[in-house]
Amino acid sequence: LSKILSANGCARRAALFEEDRSAGLIFPSPDWSAVGLKGHALLEHYHTGRLALADLAGVEFGPAGHPALIGETAAETTAEALRIAEWYFTEFPSARFGSVVGAEIDLTVPTGIFEGLTARLDLVSDIPEGAIEGVPAGRFISDHKFYAKTPSDYAYLLRSLQAIWYCRAWELVHGERVTGFLYNVITKTKVPKNIVRWRPFPEEDEIAALENTLSVLAARIAREGPWANAAACYDDHGKECVFLTNGRCPRY
């Protein structure tokens, strides 16, 4: 899903990024987006009982570490990820999300309109009643989000294609519907904050809209190939695309 959506913004950037990712050259050093990836690895190990607060002092990242972190070894981002993890591990028990079904689960849809599409789920667990305030008992897909500040619109997150797709992908692969989808939001502020928001399994019209969107985007990518979108060369803050900066994309 992320590859299709990225390619719709700029197919050439998505293709170049995929080349780098396959070669293990994801990040410059340091790249602060790596804090979230390192945080994901720490939470995965924490909520599956493989890492405790006392273990954080010995955690290392790099080529021999978590697969998602190959190519990023900057000490600055490691220190920041460990700072946030130390706060999180102190504030919340490892069994916070109940009985863990799996973590960092890779799904591939075998047949149908979504055949071949994948999803990586941060956590699937059976949450008991009262474990997390405002969240009912049931089986949930949880997604960890690391933000620089508290998001202003949680409704947007809960209506996102990611939330709808993850629920639908689990149903297509496992033949069962989860109770809902949960965002576990952690801010990278001086004093971190945690906000949990959830939504129920998507309605039929949401799933139909997802199917239509993906069909249109996939057809466009297949038809036009790795086209360059000049409107995506700069973000809303004027930051230049890394592939334009390093000359790998000539912008046409």
Disulfide bonds with the S-S distance in Angstrom:
none
